[in-house]
Each structure stands twice: as C-alpha cells, then as structure tokens.
Amino acid sequence: MSDARFIDVEDDLAVAIRHFRMAVLLFEEGGFEGNDIVGYRASMALMHALQSGHTSVEAALVKALDILGEDPPHGGDWHATIIRRLSRERRDEFARPAILTPKLARDLDETRRFRHRAMHVYEGFDARLAAPAVEAAERLVTGLGAIVERLKSLDG
C-alpha cells in the first residue's frame, strides 16, 4: 500500500490539526460575551475553526476509504457512518483492523456533533457549550496522525 494518496490524507489531517489547534487557542482566548463585533468575531471564529477541522478530517477519511478499496457511505447520516465504519474491524473480503481507535472515534463524534449544531445556530451561540468539542479537538491535535500510521501498517 505504498501509495502517493497517503500524501493527500496527511495533507487533509495537517489542515484539520491546524484548525483544531486554533480552535483551542480561540476558546482559551475567550471574548465571546456581548453582542458587539468583538463577541461576534470570537464566536464565529471558534465555530468556523471547529467546523473546518472536522470537515478536513472527513475529507481524509473519505480518501482513506478509497485507499482501502471501500466505497464511501451515502445518505444523510454519512458523517456519522464514516466514523463508525472506520472504527470497526472488517472480517469480510475487505478484511482489515479498525482504522480509528475508540478514543479517536469518540472525539470525532464530538466534533461532528458540534459542527452540526454550529451549522444550525443562527443566534444565541453559547461558547461554554463548546467546551466538550474543544477538549476533543485538543486530543485530536495529537491523535490524528495515528490514522495514517494505521493505514501504512496495512502495507506489510
């Protein structure tokens, strides 16, 4: 499985890590209170950083499925399905170990749920409620590299 497509997966994960790292810093910086431009900017930046981080991970996961020779999930729940699928070992003709550890899957589910909420919150964003997603993002910054390593380990 020595494949140049790993570069694309690594690139997507590097982008995700940057967005997640910035989300953590934005959350720590605060400034979400108030209805002025400062509060608005801080809230929007945090929401966008977390959304962009998770979207970049999903792009990497779709490419990982391609490397594995598996079709991506379809339908309205594909965002959750891709995490579930890559969290399971396969024992069929596509036999492989799980690509995502249980911890990575939980953290990705948290950032996925946050992204969904942020995409549908048009007013009244409460940054305190983002704390679990920010904590997950912080763990993902150091944990996402395991995805590429797990894919590469299937080569041998």
N, CA, C and O of each residue as an XYZ file, in Angstrom:
624
protein
N       0.815     -1.191      0.000
C       0.000      0.000      0.000
C       0.861      1.258      0.000
O       0.408      2.307      0.457
N       2.085      1.177     -0.499
C       2.889      2.393     -0.658
C       2.239      3.201     -1.751
O       2.272      2.813     -2.919
N       1.656      4.304     -1.393
C       0.762      4.989     -2.296
C       0.870      6.490     -2.072
O       0.870      6.961     -0.935
N       0.961      7.234     -3.165
C       1.047      8.692     -3.070
C      -0.213      9.286     -2.463
O      -0.191     10.427     -2.001
N      -1.319      8.534     -2.453
C      -2.560      9.049     -1.863
C      -2.410      9.297     -0.366
O      -3.191     10.052      0.214
N      -1.415      8.672      0.268
C      -1.152      8.961      1.686
C      -0.834     10.442      1.871
O      -1.175     11.040      2.892
N      -0.182     11.017      0.877
C       0.166     12.448      0.946
C      -1.107     13.280      1.085
O      -1.151     14.226      1.870
N      -2.136     12.926      0.324
C      -3.391     13.663      0.381
C      -4.074     13.501      1.738
O      -4.614     14.464      2.282
N      -4.050     12.300      2.276
C      -4.624     12.064      3.603
C      -3.844     12.867      4.643
O      -4.432     13.524      5.502
N      -2.519     12.807      4.557
C      -1.687     13.563      5.502
C      -1.944     15.063      5.390
O      -2.006     15.760      6.403
N      -2.095     15.562      4.164
C      -2.379     16.992      3.974
C      -3.701     17.391      4.613
O      -3.778     18.408      5.301
N      -4.750     16.586      4.385
C      -6.047     16.891      4.991
C      -5.964     16.873      6.513
O      -6.556     17.718      7.185
N      -5.230     15.907      7.050
C      -5.103     15.829      8.508
C      -4.279     16.985      9.054
O      -4.554     17.474     10.150
N      -3.274     17.427      8.310
C      -2.485     18.589      8.754
C      -3.358     19.839      8.816
O      -3.223     20.645      9.737
N      -4.244     20.001      7.847
C      -5.174     21.132      7.856
C      -6.113     21.018      9.051
O      -6.372     22.004      9.742
N      -6.621     19.813      9.291
C      -7.514     19.599     10.435
C      -6.810     19.942     11.741
O      -7.379     20.606     12.607
N      -5.582     19.489     11.875
C      -4.818     19.761     13.101
C      -4.640     21.255     13.296
O      -4.778     21.753     14.413
N      -4.339     21.972     12.236
C      -4.188     23.427     12.357
C      -5.479     24.080     12.815
O      -5.463     24.911     13.723
N      -6.598     23.716     12.200
C      -7.885     24.292     12.595
C      -8.236     23.926     14.044
O      -8.693     24.778     14.806
N      -8.024     22.674     14.418
C      -8.332     22.267     15.791
C      -7.425     22.988     16.790
O      -7.881     23.420     17.849
N      -6.154     23.115     16.453
C      -5.220     23.832     17.335
C      -5.666     25.286     17.515
O      -5.651     25.817     18.625
N      -6.059     25.913     16.421
C      -6.515     27.304     16.500
C      -7.827     27.403     17.289
O      -8.032     28.373     18.019
N      -8.708     26.421     17.152
C      -9.961     26.424     17.915
C      -9.674     26.396     19.412
O     -10.319     27.104     20.186
N      -8.713     25.584     19.815
C      -8.338     25.514     21.231
C      -7.829     26.876     21.700
O      -8.215     27.353     22.767
N      -6.967     27.497     20.906
C      -6.428     28.808     21.279
C      -7.525     29.878     21.314
O      -7.541     30.725     22.208
N      -8.430     29.838     20.350
C      -9.537     30.791     20.344
C     -10.418     30.625     21.580
O     -10.842     31.609     22.185
N     -10.685     29.392     21.943
C     -11.514     29.132     23.119
C     -10.828     29.651     24.381
O     -11.463     30.268     25.237
N      -9.521     29.393     24.486
C      -8.771     29.869     25.648
C      -8.726     31.393     25.700
O      -8.745     31.975     26.785
N      -8.665     32.037     24.554
C      -8.620     33.494     24.489
C      -9.940     34.116     24.930
O      -9.950     35.192     25.527
N     -11.047     33.450     24.642
C     -12.351     33.946     25.074
C     -12.822     35.137     24.280
O     -12.516     35.276     23.095
N     -13.581     36.006     24.952
C     -14.118     37.196     24.302
C     -15.446     36.964     23.611
O     -15.826     37.741     22.736
N     -16.162     35.910     23.984
C     -17.409     35.537     23.312
C     -18.618     36.318     23.819
O     -19.678     36.315     23.193
N     -18.452     36.977     24.944
C     -19.569     37.676     25.560
C     -19.922     38.935     24.776
O     -19.081     39.519     24.093
N     -21.153     39.330     24.888
C     -21.584     40.575     24.278
C     -22.077     40.404     22.861
O     -21.779     39.424     22.177
N     -22.832     41.383     22.454
C     -23.400     41.374     21.104
C     -22.657     42.315     20.163
O     -23.148     42.645     19.084
N     -21.472     42.740     20.582
C     -20.697     43.653     19.749
C     -19.866     42.876     18.732
O     -19.923     41.647     18.680
N     -19.114     43.585     17.945
C     -18.317     42.958     16.894
C     -17.254     42.022     17.457
O     -16.917     41.018     16.830
N     -16.726     42.343     18.632
C     -15.683     41.506     19.237
C     -16.249     40.138     19.618
O     -15.641     39.112     19.314
N     -17.397     40.116     20.275
C     -18.025     38.848     20.651
C     -18.451     38.046     19.442
O     -18.302     36.824     19.400
N     -18.983     38.752     18.458
C     -19.409     38.092     17.223
C     -18.216     37.454     16.523
O     -18.277     36.292     16.120
N     -17.140     38.206     16.379
C     -15.945     37.703     15.692
C     -15.380     36.481     16.421
O     -15.033     35.483     15.790
N     -15.289     36.566     17.744
C     -14.735     35.446     18.521
C     -15.601     34.201     18.365
O     -15.081     33.104     18.165
N     -16.913     34.365     18.455
C     -17.822     33.219     18.337
C     -17.755     32.593     16.951
O     -17.661     31.373     16.812
N     -17.803     33.436     15.934
C     -17.763     32.925     14.570
C     -16.433     32.241     14.257
O     -16.396     31.225     13.563
N     -15.348     32.805     14.773
C     -14.032     32.202     14.530
C     -13.953     30.821     15.170
O     -13.451     29.879     14.557
N     -14.445     30.698     16.396
C     -14.415     29.396     17.070
C     -15.264     28.379     16.321
O     -14.821     27.265     16.041
N     -16.492     28.779     16.000
C     -17.363     27.839     15.290
C     -16.749     27.423     13.956
O     -16.768     26.244     13.603
N     -16.211     28.377     13.224
C     -15.649     28.053     11.916
C     -14.394     27.174     12.043
O     -14.199     26.260     11.241
N     -13.566     27.438     13.021
C     -12.353     26.626     13.206
C     -12.720     25.175     13.500
O     -12.131     24.258     12.929
N     -13.690     24.961     14.388
C     -14.095     23.590     14.709
C     -14.765     22.914     13.509
O     -14.517     21.740     13.234
N     -15.608     23.655     12.805
C     -16.253     23.100     11.614
C     -15.223     22.716     10.556
O     -15.285     21.630      9.980
N     -14.289     23.609     10.313
C     -13.274     23.364      9.282
C     -12.368     22.198      9.670
O     -11.978     21.397      8.821
N     -12.044     22.110     10.933
C     -11.228     20.985     11.394
C     -11.918     19.666     11.132
O     -11.316     18.739     10.590
N     -13.176     19.580     11.514
C     -13.881     18.314     11.325
C     -14.083     18.002      9.844
O     -13.944     16.851      9.431
N     -14.407     19.008      9.051
C     -14.600     18.795      7.615
C     -13.311     18.284      6.963
O     -13.360     17.432      6.075
N     -12.173     18.796      7.397
C     -10.885     18.328      6.857
C     -10.627     16.879      7.243
O     -10.083     16.117      6.444
N     -11.009     16.486      8.453
C     -10.862     15.078      8.855
C     -11.746     14.202      7.982
O     -11.316     13.140      7.531
N     -12.974     14.635      7.742
C     -13.856     13.837      6.890
C     -13.269     13.651      5.493
O     -13.373     12.566      4.920
N     -12.667     14.677      4.951
C     -12.023     14.548      3.637
C     -10.928     13.484      3.695
O     -10.789     12.681      2.772
N     -10.156     13.477      4.776
C      -9.108     12.459      4.936
C      -9.703     11.065      5.058
O      -9.162     10.110      4.502
N     -10.808     10.939      5.777
C     -11.430      9.625      5.964
C     -12.000      9.083      4.658
O     -11.928      7.880      4.405
N     -12.561      9.948      3.834
C     -13.055      9.515      2.522
C     -11.886      9.009      1.673
O     -12.003      7.989      0.994
N     -10.771      9.718      1.712
C      -9.584      9.281      0.963
C      -9.024      7.983      1.534
O      -8.520      7.144      0.787
N      -9.108      7.813      2.846
C      -8.644      6.565      3.465
C      -9.490      5.391      2.969
O      -8.954      4.326      2.662
N     -10.794      5.580      2.890
C     -11.649      4.511      2.362
C     -11.259      4.160      0.929
O     -11.254      2.987      0.555
N     -10.936      5.162      0.135
C     -10.507      4.912     -1.236
C      -9.230      4.074     -1.257
O      -9.122      3.120     -2.028
N      -8.274      4.426     -0.416
C      -7.030      3.655     -0.330
C      -7.330      2.211      0.047
O      -6.688      1.287     -0.453
N      -8.304      2.020      0.929
C      -8.668      0.676      1.386
C      -9.529     -0.078      0.372
O      -9.815     -1.261      0.559
N      -9.946      0.609     -0.712
C     -10.786     -0.038     -1.714
C     -12.238     -0.145     -1.291
O     -12.972     -0.988     -1.808
N     -12.658      0.686     -0.369
C     -14.030      0.659      0.128
C     -14.782      1.885     -0.387
O     -14.215      2.972     -0.503
N     -16.053      1.695     -0.691
C     -16.892      2.807     -1.115
C     -17.230      3.688      0.080
O     -17.404      3.184      1.189
N     -17.324      4.991     -0.132
C     -17.734      5.869      0.969
C     -19.217      5.669      1.268
O     -19.978      5.245      0.398
N     -19.625      5.975      2.495
C     -21.046      5.857      2.821
C     -21.848      6.951      2.128
O     -21.316      8.008      1.788
N     -23.119      6.684      1.926
C     -24.019      7.638      1.283
C     -25.218      7.851      2.190
O     -25.445      7.085      3.126
N     -25.966      8.872      1.912
C     -27.170      9.144      2.679
C     -26.947     10.264      3.676
O     -25.826     10.731      3.878
N     -28.014     10.673      4.278
C     -27.985     11.807      5.189
C     -27.160     11.595      6.442
O     -26.749     12.564      7.080
N     -26.913     10.352      6.804
C     -26.139     10.078      8.023
C     -24.692      9.683      7.727
O     -24.027      9.097      8.582
N     -24.199      9.993      6.534
C     -22.863      9.530      6.154
C     -21.779     10.086      7.065
O     -20.741      9.448      7.240
N     -21.996     11.262      7.651
C     -20.989     11.875      8.523
C     -20.735     10.998      9.755
O     -19.594     10.846     10.191
N     -21.785     10.436     10.300
C     -21.643      9.530     11.449
C     -21.202      8.139     10.990
O     -20.413      7.476     11.663
N     -21.713      7.711      9.850
C     -21.420      6.364      9.349
C     -19.939      6.170      9.051
O     -19.387      5.107      9.334
N     -19.295      7.175      8.488
C     -17.881      7.009      8.129
C     -17.019      6.799      9.377
O     -16.059      6.030      9.351
N     -17.364      7.480     10.456
C     -16.630      7.290     11.716
C     -16.884      5.883     12.251
O     -15.950      5.180     12.636
N     -18.155      5.478     12.271
C     -18.491      4.135     12.760
C     -17.799      3.062     11.933
O     -17.236      2.112     12.478
N     -17.845      3.219     10.609
C     -17.277      2.188      9.735
C     -15.775      2.032      9.957
O     -15.271      0.912     10.048
N     -15.062      3.155     10.042
C     -13.608      3.069     10.211
C     -13.201      2.730     11.642
O     -12.019      2.545     11.929
N     -14.176      2.650     12.530
C     -13.916      2.255     13.915
C     -14.048      0.743     14.106
O     -13.734      0.210     15.170
N     -14.512      0.074     13.075
C     -14.748     -1.365     13.174
C     -13.736     -2.164     12.359
O     -13.286     -1.740     11.294
N     -13.407     -3.290     12.878
C     -12.618     -4.264     12.132
C     -13.533     -4.893     11.094
O     -14.725     -5.088     11.332
N     -12.963     -5.206      9.950
C     -13.731     -5.907      8.918
C     -13.171     -7.311      8.776
O     -11.958     -7.521      8.763
N     -14.087     -8.267      8.671
C     -13.687     -9.672      8.539
C     -14.217    -10.296      7.257
O     -14.260    -11.518      7.117
N     -14.622     -9.438      6.322
C     -15.131     -9.933      5.050
C     -14.022     -9.868      4.004
O     -12.843     -9.936      4.353
N     -14.382     -9.736      2.726
C     -13.350     -9.674      1.676
C     -12.472     -8.432      1.787
O     -11.406     -8.375      1.174
N     -12.904     -7.438      2.563
C     -12.106     -6.232      2.793
C     -11.410     -6.295      4.154
O     -11.153     -5.262      4.771
N     -11.111     -7.484      4.609
C     -10.572     -7.688      5.963
C      -9.485     -6.666      6.301
O      -8.525     -6.471      5.556
N      -9.678     -6.024      7.455
C      -8.722     -5.043      7.953
C      -9.044     -4.756      9.414
O     -10.171     -4.971      9.860
N      -8.065     -4.274     10.149
C      -8.354     -3.848     11.523
C      -9.095     -2.512     11.508
O      -9.207     -1.863     10.468
N      -9.588     -2.121     12.649
C     -10.195     -0.791     12.773
C      -9.108      0.248     12.506
O      -7.969      0.086     12.944
N      -9.456      1.299     11.798
C      -8.516      2.375     11.493
C      -8.558      3.436     12.592
O      -7.532      4.029     12.924
N      -9.731      3.672     13.150
C      -9.893      4.641     14.235
C      -9.972      3.913     15.573
O     -10.713      2.940     15.719
N      -9.215      4.384     16.526
C      -9.315      3.837     17.880
C     -10.638      4.304     18.490
O     -11.234      5.266     18.005
N     -11.098      3.642     19.535
C     -12.323      4.109     20.198
C     -12.216      5.564     20.673
O     -13.192      6.309     20.589
N     -11.054      5.970     21.164
C     -10.879      7.358     21.624
C     -10.976      8.341     20.467
O     -11.653      9.363     20.576
N     -10.307      8.041     19.365
C     -10.396      8.919     18.189
C     -11.838      9.017     17.699
O     -12.314     10.103     17.369
N     -12.528      7.887     17.653
C     -13.912      7.879     17.181
C     -14.802      8.731     18.089
O     -15.637      9.489     17.595
N     -14.633      8.616     19.404
C     -15.438      9.431     20.332
C     -15.174     10.919     20.115
O     -16.103     11.726     20.080
N     -13.898     11.269     19.971
C     -13.567     12.680     19.773
C     -14.082     13.194     18.430
O     -14.553     14.328     18.341
N     -13.997     12.380     17.400
C     -14.536     12.792     16.102
C     -16.059     12.911     16.144
O     -16.630     13.801     15.514
N     -16.707     12.030     16.874
C     -18.156     12.162     17.031
C     -18.507     13.475     17.734
O     -19.497     14.121     17.389
N     -17.701     13.865     18.711
C     -17.961     15.117     19.423
C     -17.794     16.324     18.497
O     -18.634     17.224     18.501
N     -16.726     16.352     17.710
C     -16.551     17.490     16.803
C     -17.595     17.467     15.684
O     -17.997     18.520     15.188
N     -18.032     16.278     15.290
C     -19.097     16.156     14.285
C     -20.407     16.727     14.831
O     -21.097     17.479     14.142
N     -20.740     16.372     16.051
C     -21.976     16.887     16.656
C     -21.909     18.403     16.816
O     -22.892     19.106     16.580
N     -20.730     18.903     17.222
C     -20.598     20.354     17.356
C     -20.781     21.030     15.999
O     -21.481     22.037     15.893
N     -20.156     20.480     14.968
C     -20.278     21.080     13.643
C     -21.737     21.164     13.219
O     -22.175     22.170     12.661
N     -22.478     20.108     13.485
C     -23.895     20.112     13.132
C     -24.636     21.229     13.886
O     -25.420     21.972     13.294
N     -24.379     21.337     15.193
C     -25.034     22.392     15.976
C     -24.635     23.769     15.461
O     -25.490     24.638     15.287
N     -23.352     23.972     15.217
C     -22.871     25.294     14.785
C     -23.455     25.678     13.429
O     -23.717     26.853     13.172
N     -23.656     24.701     12.575
C     -24.203     24.995     11.248
C     -25.664     25.422     11.321
O     -26.179     26.038     10.388
N     -26.331     25.100     12.423
C     -27.752     25.392     12.534
C     -28.075     26.397     13.636
O     -29.245     26.643     13.929
N     -27.048     26.977     14.244
C     -27.260     28.015     15.254
C     -27.118     29.354     14.553
O     -26.031     29.744     14.125
N     -28.216     30.030     14.448
C     -28.183     31.310     13.761
C     -28.181     32.460     14.757
O     -27.943     33.611     14.389
N     -28.443     32.148     16.005
C     -28.466     33.167     17.047
C     -28.295     32.466     18.391
O     -28.720     31.324     18.565
N     -27.680     33.149     19.321
C     -27.594     32.632     20.678
C     -26.504     31.608     20.912
O     -26.667     30.734     21.762
N     -25.407     31.682     20.195
C     -24.293     30.757     20.421
C     -23.742     30.955     21.826
O     -23.446     32.079     22.230
N     -23.608     29.871     22.563
C     -23.047     29.900     23.912
C     -21.729     29.127     23.875
O     -21.723     27.897     23.822
N     -20.624     29.853     23.903
C     -19.299     29.237     23.764
C     -19.013     28.232     24.870
O     -18.234     27.301     24.666
N     -19.620     28.400     26.023
C     -19.372     27.442     27.117
C     -19.812     26.041     26.726
O     -19.223     25.052     27.162
N     -20.845     25.961     25.907
C     -21.332     24.650     25.468
C     -20.405     23.993     24.452
O     -20.570     22.819     24.123
N     -19.434     24.748     23.958
C     -18.461     24.199     23.010
C     -17.312     23.493     23.721
O     -16.488     22.849     23.071
N     -17.245     23.605     25.036
C     -16.108     23.047     25.778
C     -15.822     21.576     25.455
O     -14.660     21.238     25.231
N     -16.825     20.682     25.419
C     -16.507     19.282     25.088
C     -15.890     19.125     23.688
O     -14.987     18.309     23.501
N     -16.367     19.896     22.717
C     -15.804     19.815     21.362
C     -14.386     20.357     21.339
O     -13.531     19.819     20.635
N     -14.125     21.404     22.090
C     -12.776     21.973     22.157
C     -11.826     20.978     22.822
O     -10.690     20.807     22.377
N     -12.286     20.328     23.877
C     -11.452     19.308     24.538
C     -11.161     18.153     23.579
O     -10.043     17.639     23.543
N     -12.165     17.750     22.806
C     -11.960     16.694     21.805
C     -10.964     17.157     20.750
O     -10.079     16.399     20.352
N     -11.105     18.400     20.298
C     -10.189     18.959     19.297
C      -8.758     18.946     19.813
O      -7.824     18.647     19.069
N      -8.591     19.269     21.076
C      -7.245     19.273     21.659
C      -6.625     17.878     21.631
O      -5.436     17.730     21.348
N      -7.422     16.869     21.919
C      -6.903     15.488     21.856
C      -6.647     15.067     20.407
O      -5.692     14.340     20.132
N      -7.493     15.520     19.485
C      -7.319     15.166     18.071
C      -6.038     15.750     17.495
O      -5.441     15.158     16.596
N      -5.611     16.895     17.994
C      -4.366     17.512     17.519
C      -3.210     16.518     17.632
O      -2.361     16.445     16.744
N      -3.181     15.764     18.710
C      -2.083     14.809     18.894
C      -2.441     13.398     18.420
O      -1.548     12.573     18.226
N      -3.720     13.110     18.233
C      -4.120     11.754     17.901
C      -4.357     11.444     16.445
O      -4.368     10.274     16.061
N      -4.549     12.463     15.617
C      -4.932     12.207     14.224
C      -3.843     11.528     13.395
O      -4.155     10.821     12.437
N      -2.598     11.725     13.738
C      -1.511     11.086     12.997
C      -1.610      9.573     12.990
O      -1.071      8.911     12.103
N      -2.300      9.025     13.981
C      -2.445      7.569     14.070
C      -3.222      7.001     12.889
O      -3.062      5.828     12.553
N      -4.055      7.814     12.258
C      -4.840      7.326     11.119
C      -3.912      6.927      9.973
O      -4.035      5.834      9.420
N      -2.997      7.803      9.626
C      -2.075      7.498      8.517
C      -1.156      6.341      8.902
O      -0.884      5.461      8.085
N      -0.689      6.342     10.122
C       0.192      5.254     10.558
C      -0.536      3.912     10.484
O       0.055      2.911     10.080
N      -1.804      3.885     10.867
C      -2.573      2.649     10.811
C      -2.760      2.195      9.357
O      -2.651      1.008      9.051
N      -3.041      3.150      8.472
C      -3.185      2.812      7.050
C      -1.885      2.256      6.486
O      -1.884      1.254      5.771
N      -0.788      2.912      6.811
C       0.515      2.470      6.297
C       0.899      1.096      6.848
O       1.583      0.326      6.174
N       0.462      0.788      8.068
C       0.806     -0.511      8.671
C       0.132     -1.665      7.930
O       0.571     -2.809      8.046
N      -0.916     -1.384      7.177
C      -1.597     -2.420      6.424
C      -0.823     -2.815      5.175
O      -1.152     -3.796      4.509
N       0.207     -2.040      4.869
C       1.027     -2.275      3.687
C       1.835     -3.566      3.804
O       2.111     -4.229      2.804
N       2.202     -3.905      5.005
C       3.105     -5.046      5.179
C       2.392     -6.239      5.577
O       3.005     -7.290      5.766
